[in-house]
Amino acid sequence: MTRKKKGVTRRRFLEQVGLAGGSAAMYETMTALGLINLPEAWAGPPELPQGSGAGKSVVILGAGIGGMTAAYELTRANYGCQIIELTERAGGRNHTARRGTVIKEVNEKGETTEQVCNFDPDLYLNLGPGRLPYHHRRVLHYCKELDVALEVYVMETMANLFQSDKAFGGSATVRRRIANDMQGYISEMLAKAVKEIKAGKIEYRVDKTGNVHAPVGKVKFTADQIAENLVAFLEAIAKAKPSSAKGTYLKGATVSSTMGPGIKLDLAGYR
Ligand SMILES: Cc1cc2nc3c(=O)[nH]c(=O)nc-3n(C[C@H](O)[C@H](O)[C@H](O)COP(=O)(O)OP(=O)(O)OC[C@H]3O[C@@H](n4cnc5c(N)ncnc54)[C@H](O)[C@@H]3O)c2cc1C
């Protein structure tokens, strides 16, 4: 027989705190119990004593945001800084491609590949980081201090809401639902199209010179089936004649097998 534990479990206790005081009270309680490690509060950039670096020099490896920030702060405290960067450009993983940007990469064989960005003039793509959440306070601090222009970041996720007066009765709909429904509709349409084609449906295309092409049969079709398709096709074309069209609408028709010679048809009754 197992003995039941007496008292309140930690989980149960936290649940009760949450029920009574909400998530904030539960968060505080968990912090007090040492269950959550609070990040250090950020009190601003390091304040190096003015002139503390006088006569000292520092070599920094890498001109990424880390290396450049270190150089920026050390220089302010009078350190002589030199950044050594492996590549031809500063920024590290921060890399924005615009028209004319050359992107060099070394592939697995050790060969260097080169691509030139050919975007329209105002377009760009952040190949590395592009999102600065509100809690990236250090970076935001330097953006403000160095006057770096920021833009609103549109976070695109499956949880985004889509709203159009023309769809879903005008109500906002979750993108995930639209995407899933769309996949369902496409599968259904595809299944229908495949079924129709298997059943002998024909589709025609018109080329630049006004010639209409359409398959009317397959090897397995009987002569009667092919003749029936041919008649249906000619009738469809004759029916499509616009009321404004004058003169001979159907000038000629030829039937042939895939690589065979063309046989002219007598179109009496279809012109
Ligand atoms: C695709 C992608 C998307 C990201 N998205 C975000 C985002 O949206 N928001 C965000 O906050 N962060 C994002 N990050 C993370 C962010 O890019 C990094 O945290 C940040 O760039 C790190 O900066 P860093 O200076 O430490 O390193 P890096 O940017 O990597 O810079 C290191 C530099 O050191 C150079 N180097 C390396 N070795 C040597 C050497 N031996 N000698 C000389 N130079 C050397 C390198 O060439 C490079 O220029 C993303 C990263 C990637 C790859």
The ligand as a Tripos MOL2 file, in Angstrom:
@<TRIPOS>MOLECULE
LIG
   53    58     1     0     0
SMALL
NO_CHARGES

@<TRIPOS>ATOM
      1 C1         20.4060   34.6020  -40.3060 C.3       1 LIG1
      2 C2         20.5690   35.3010  -38.9600 C.ar      1 LIG1
      3 C3         19.5250   36.0280  -38.4360 C.ar      1 LIG1
      4 C4         19.6710   36.6770  -37.2100 C.ar      1 LIG1
      5 N1         18.6210   37.4320  -36.7480 N.ar      1 LIG1
      6 C5         18.7670   38.1670  -35.6350 C.ar      1 LIG1
      7 C6         17.7550   39.1080  -35.2730 C.ar      1 LIG1
      8 O1         16.7500   39.2580  -35.9750 O.2       1 LIG1
      9 N2         17.9470   39.8270  -34.1360 N.ar      1 LIG1
     10 C7         19.0800   39.6940  -33.3790 C.ar      1 LIG1
     11 O2         19.2030   40.3880  -32.3830 O.2       1 LIG1
     12 N3         20.0700   38.8230  -33.7130 N.ar      1 LIG1
     13 C8         19.9550   38.0720  -34.8250 C.ar      1 LIG1
     14 N4         20.9530   37.2290  -35.2220 N.ar      1 LIG1
     15 C9         22.1270   37.1020  -34.3560 C.3       1 LIG1
     16 C10        23.1180   38.2620  -34.5780 C.3       1 LIG1
     17 O3         23.4710   38.3430  -35.9330 O.3       1 LIG1
     18 C11        24.3780   38.0190  -33.7690 C.3       1 LIG1
     19 O4         24.0350   37.8430  -32.4090 O.3       1 LIG1
     20 C12        25.3360   39.1890  -33.8470 C.3       1 LIG1
     21 O5         25.5550   39.5940  -35.1720 O.3       1 LIG1
     22 C13        26.6570   38.7620  -33.1920 C.3       1 LIG1
     23 O6         27.5800   39.7940  -33.3430 O.3       1 LIG1
     24 P1         29.1110   39.5290  -33.0640 P.3       1 LIG1
     25 O7         29.8420   40.8160  -33.2840 O.co2     1 LIG1
     26 O8         29.2630   38.8910  -31.7440 O.co2     1 LIG1
     27 O9         29.5620   38.4230  -34.1180 O.3       1 LIG1
     28 P2         29.5870   38.4630  -35.7150 P.3       1 LIG1
     29 O10        28.5080   39.3320  -36.2790 O.co2     1 LIG1
     30 O11        29.6190   37.0480  -36.1430 O.co2     1 LIG1
     31 O12        30.9820   39.1390  -36.0650 O.3       1 LIG1
     32 C14        32.2040   38.4680  -35.9020 C.3       1 LIG1
     33 C15        33.1910   39.0690  -36.8700 C.3       1 LIG1
     34 O13        34.4550   38.5390  -36.5750 O.3       1 LIG1
     35 C16        35.1420   38.2000  -37.7750 C.3       1 LIG1
     36 N5         36.1290   37.1800  -37.4120 N.ar      1 LIG1
     37 C17        35.9090   35.9310  -37.0220 C.ar      1 LIG1
     38 N6         37.0650   35.3330  -36.7330 N.ar      1 LIG1
     39 C18        38.0660   36.2240  -36.9460 C.ar      1 LIG1
     40 C19        39.4640   36.2000  -36.8230 C.ar      1 LIG1
     41 N7         40.1000   35.1260  -36.3970 N.pl3     1 LIG1
     42 N8         40.1550   37.3040  -37.1510 N.ar      1 LIG1
     43 C20        39.5080   38.4300  -37.5810 C.ar      1 LIG1
     44 N9         38.1930   38.5240  -37.7060 N.ar      1 LIG1
     45 C21        37.4560   37.4240  -37.3880 C.ar      1 LIG1
     46 C22        34.0400   37.7280  -38.6680 C.3       1 LIG1
     47 O14        34.4220   37.8120  -40.0410 O.3       1 LIG1
     48 C23        32.9180   38.7200  -38.3300 C.3       1 LIG1
     49 O15        32.9740   39.8830  -39.1340 O.3       1 LIG1
     50 C24        20.8630   36.5670  -36.4610 C.ar      1 LIG1
     51 C25        21.9230   35.8160  -36.9810 C.ar      1 LIG1
     52 C26        21.7940   35.2030  -38.2210 C.ar      1 LIG1
     53 C27        22.9660   34.4260  -38.8010 C.3       1 LIG1
@<TRIPOS>BOND
     1     1     2 1
     2     2     3 ar
     3     2    52 ar
     4     3     4 ar
     5     4     5 ar
     6     4    50 ar
     7     5     6 ar
     8     6     7 ar
     9     6    13 1
    10     7     8 2
    11     7     9 ar
    12     9    10 ar
    13    10    11 2
    14    10    12 ar
    15    12    13 ar
    16    13    14 ar
    17    14    15 1
    18    14    50 ar
    19    15    16 1
    20    16    17 1
    21    16    18 1
    22    18    19 1
    23    18    20 1
    24    20    21 1
    25    20    22 1
    26    22    23 1
    27    23    24 1
    28    24    25 2
    29    24    26 1
    30    24    27 1
    31    27    28 1
    32    28    29 2
    33    28    30 1
    34    28    31 1
    35    31    32 1
    36    32    33 1
    37    33    34 1
    38    33    48 1
    39    34    35 1
    40    35    36 1
    41    35    46 1
    42    36    37 ar
    43    36    45 ar
    44    37    38 ar
    45    38    39 ar
    46    39    40 ar
    47    39    45 ar
    48    40    41 1
    49    40    42 ar
    50    42    43 ar
    51    43    44 ar
    52    44    45 ar
    53    46    47 1
    54    46    48 1
    55    48    49 1
    56    50    51 ar
    57    51    52 ar
    58    52    53 1
@<TRIPOS>SUBSTRUCTURE
     1 LIG1         1 GROUP 0 **** ****
